[in-house]
Amino acid sequence: MKITDSLKNKINKKINKIEAFVDGGSRGNPGEAALGVVINGKEYGQYLGKRTNNESEYEAVIFALKKIKSLLGKENLKKTEVVINLDSELVYKQLTNQYKILEPELQKLFMEFWNLKFDFPYLKFNHIPREKNKRADKIVNFILDQKTKGKLL
C-alpha cells in the first residue's frame, strides 16, 4: 500500500491522543441516574435525574466529548485522536452505525452526539468489557449512593 503525501500530512498532524472511559447507569429503568467519565486519568461525574440506562450511557458519551472539547479547544481537537471506551454494546453499536436507533429519546441524544462529532476528526470508539470500565462505573455508583443517602440535591 502506497502512502500518499496528503495521508502523510494527516498522520503527521495527528500528534496527540486523549482517552476517555465512560459509563452511565440508573437504579430502576428509568430511575435515578448518573454518569461517570475518566479522561486521561481525571474523574468526572454528574447526577442526571430520572433516565434509562441507555439514556445515561449516551449522556456519558456526550459529557465526555464536551469536556474534552472544553479542555483542548477546537483547534487542538483537529490534531488529536480521541478514543471513547464504553461498555454498553447497544450504545457502541448505535454510535458506530451498526444498529438503528428506534427510541425517540435515544434519537434526540444521538442527534446531540452527531452535531458534536464534527469537531472530532479523529474520533474512535471501543467497546470494552465491564471489568475494564470499573473507575467510571464506581463514579456512577458513588453519585447514586450519595443521592440515596440524601447527600446529593
C-alpha positions in Angstrom: 0.0 0.0 0.0 1.4 3.4 -1.0 1.0 6.3 1.4 0.2 9.5 -0.4 1.6 12.9 0.6 -1.8 14.0 1.8 -2.2 10.9 4.0 1.4 11.5 5.4 0.4 15.1 6.3 -2.8 13.9 8.1 -0.7 11.3 10.0 1.9 13.9 11.0 -0.7 16.4 12.1 -2.5 13.9 14.4 0.1 14.1 17.2 -1.9 13.9 20.4 -4.2 11.3 21.9 -6.7 11.6 24.6 -8.7 8.6 26.0 -11.9 8.6 28.0 -13.7 5.8 29.8 -17.5 6.5 30.1 -20.3 4.9 31.9 -23.9 5.7 32.7 -26.4 4.0 34.9 -29.7 4.2 36.6 -31.3 2.5 39.5 -34.6 1.4 38.0 -35.1 1.7 34.3 -36.0 4.6 34.3 -34.8 5.6 37.6 -32.3 7.8 39.5 -29.3 8.1 37.1 -25.8 9.3 36.9 -22.8 9.3 34.6 -19.1 8.7 35.3 -16.2 9.7 33.0 -12.5 9.3 33.3 -10.4 11.4 30.8 -6.7 10.7 30.8 -6.9 9.7 34.5 -9.1 12.6 35.7 -12.5 11.7 37.1 -15.8 13.5 36.4 -19.4 12.6 37.5 -22.8 14.1 37.3 -26.3 13.3 38.6 -28.8 13.2 35.8 -32.2 12.8 37.5 -34.6 10.2 36.1 -33.2 8.4 33.0 -33.0 4.9 31.5 -29.7 3.1 31.5 -29.2 3.7 27.8 -30.0 7.4 28.1 -27.4 7.6 30.8 -24.8 5.9 28.7 -25.4 8.4 25.8 -25.2 11.3 28.2 -21.9 10.0 29.5 -20.5 10.0 25.9 -21.8 13.5 25.2 -20.5 14.7 28.6 -17.0 13.3 27.7 -16.9 14.9 24.3 -18.0 18.3 25.6 -15.4 18.1 28.4 -12.6 17.1 26.0 -13.6 19.9 23.7 -13.5 22.4 26.5 -10.2 21.1 27.8 -8.4 21.1 24.4 -10.2 23.8 22.4 -11.5 23.4 18.9 -8.1 23.9 17.2 -6.3 21.2 19.2 -9.0 18.7 18.5 -8.0 18.9 14.8 -4.7 17.2 15.7 -5.9 14.9 18.5 -7.1 11.3 18.3 -10.0 11.0 20.8 -10.8 7.4 22.0 -14.0 6.8 23.8 -14.2 3.5 25.7 -17.6 2.2 26.8 -19.1 -1.0 28.0 -22.7 -0.5 26.6 -22.9 -2.7 23.5 -26.2 -1.1 22.4 -24.8 2.5 22.6 -21.5 1.5 21.0 -23.3 -0.2 18.0 -25.6 2.8 17.6 -22.8 5.3 17.7 -20.9 3.2 15.1 -23.9 2.8 12.8 -24.3 -0.9 13.3 -27.7 -0.6 15.0 -30.7 1.6 14.2 -32.0 3.9 16.9 -35.7 3.3 17.4 -36.4 5.0 20.8 -37.3 8.7 20.4 -35.3 9.8 23.5 -32.2 8.0 22.2 -32.7 9.6 18.8 -32.5 13.0 20.4 -29.4 12.1 22.3 -27.8 10.6 19.1 -28.5 13.9 17.3 -26.7 15.8 20.0 -23.8 13.4 19.7 -23.9 13.7 15.9 -23.7 17.5 16.0 -20.7 17.3 18.4 -18.8 14.7 16.5 -18.0 17.1 13.6 -15.4 18.8 15.9 -13.6 15.5 16.3 -11.9 14.4 13.1 -10.1 11.5 14.8 -12.9 10.1 16.9 -12.8 6.4 17.7 -15.0 4.2 19.9 -14.0 1.0 21.7 -16.5 -1.5 23.2 -14.8 -2.8 26.3 -15.8 -5.4 28.9 -17.4 -4.0 32.1 -14.4 -5.1 34.2 -12.2 -2.6 32.2 -14.5 0.2 33.0 -14.5 -0.1 36.8 -13.5 3.5 37.5 -16.2 5.1 35.5 -18.8 2.6 37.0 -17.5 3.4 40.5 -18.2 7.2 39.9 -21.8 6.4 38.8 -22.4 4.3 41.9 -20.8 6.8 44.2 -23.1 9.6 42.9 -26.2 7.3 43.1 -25.2 6.2 46.7 -24.9 9.9 47.7 -28.3 10.6 46.2 -29.8 7.7 48.1 -28.3 8.9 51.4 -29.7 12.4 50.8 -26.3 13.9 50.5 -26.8 15.0 46.9 -29.5 17.5 46.0 
